[in-house]
């Protein structure tokens, strides 16, 4: 009987798959992902540094500044962000 309560308590604390933090700039990340796939199709290596620079350039585009406003200028392409981006798009 006691284990039944433990199971229900455990299930309440469990996280669902995909319940992690969502992207701040999903349209910009989608554009970055598309660019990255094109680079891979051409068999070009893309480092984390290149990804960070490309994301910063994407966020400076007129369409993105209109969409996100001034907050995009303050976005930091940190190592944590790159790691999360890679996980969100199932990249290695």
Helices and strands as residue ranges (DSSP letters): H 2-13, H 26-41, H 48-60, H 62-68, G 69-74, H 79-88
